[in-house]
């Protein structure tokens, strides 16, 4: 598979950032193709729109993703102790 297309592994890394922020997966739209410099935004309907860059690693991009999502007002959600036990 060409490197210009995102993989399921890429999506897993992206979800490792968005899930703890309480962003529902159906509210995340990721472009299938990678394109520099990458982009992170939110549509008027509240959908988080992501374009993964071609250069750099997905882990590097996800550090940027977390920072930019925090700038948009998202925060990491703390689990209740009851949820941890389930």
C-alpha positions in Angstrom: 0.0 0.0 0.0 1.4 3.4 -0.9 2.6 5.7 1.9 0.3 8.4 0.5 -2.8 6.6 1.9 -3.5 6.4 5.6 -3.6 3.0 7.2 -5.6 1.4 9.9 -2.5 1.8 12.1 -2.5 5.5 11.4 -6.2 5.7 12.4 -5.5 3.8 15.6 -2.9 6.4 16.6 -5.3 9.2 15.7 -8.0 7.6 17.9 -5.5 7.3 20.7 -5.6 11.1 20.9 -9.3 11.8 20.1 -10.9 9.0 22.2 -9.5 10.3 25.5 -10.7 13.7 24.6 -14.3 12.4 24.4 -14.5 13.1 20.7 -16.9 10.5 19.2 -15.3 8.6 16.3 -18.3 9.5 14.1 -17.4 13.1 14.7 -13.9 12.6 13.2 -13.3 12.9 9.5 -9.8 11.9 8.2 -8.8 12.4 4.6 -7.9 9.1 2.9 -4.8 10.6 1.3 -1.9 12.2 3.1 -1.0 15.8 2.1 1.6 18.2 3.4 1.6 20.1 5.6 -1.4 18.3 7.1 -4.4 20.1 8.6 -6.6 20.0 11.7 -9.8 21.9 12.0 -13.5 21.8 13.0 -16.4 22.2 10.6 -19.4 24.4 11.5 -21.3 21.2 12.3 -18.6 20.3 14.9 -16.9 17.5 12.9 -13.1 17.4 13.5 -11.5 17.4 10.1 -8.0 15.9 9.8 -5.5 15.6 7.0 -2.4 13.6 7.8 0.9 15.0 6.4 3.0 12.9 4.0 6.3 13.8 5.8 7.1 12.9 9.4 5.7 10.1 11.5 2.1 9.7 12.6 3.3 9.9 16.2 4.9 13.3 15.5 1.6 14.5 13.8 -0.4 13.2 16.8 1.5 15.5 19.2 0.5 18.4 16.9 -3.1 17.0 16.8 -3.4 17.0 20.6 -2.0 20.5 20.9 -4.4 21.9 18.2 -7.4 20.0 19.5 -6.7 21.5 23.0 -6.5 25.0 21.3 -10.0 24.2 19.8 -11.2 23.7 23.4 -11.0 19.9 23.7 -9.5 18.4 26.9 -8.6 14.9 28.0 -11.4 13.3 29.9 -10.7 11.8 33.3 -12.3 8.3 33.9 -14.4 7.9 37.0 -13.1 5.3 39.4 -16.2 3.2 38.7 -15.3 3.2 34.9 -11.8 2.0 35.6 -13.1 -1.0 37.5 -15.4 -2.2 34.7 
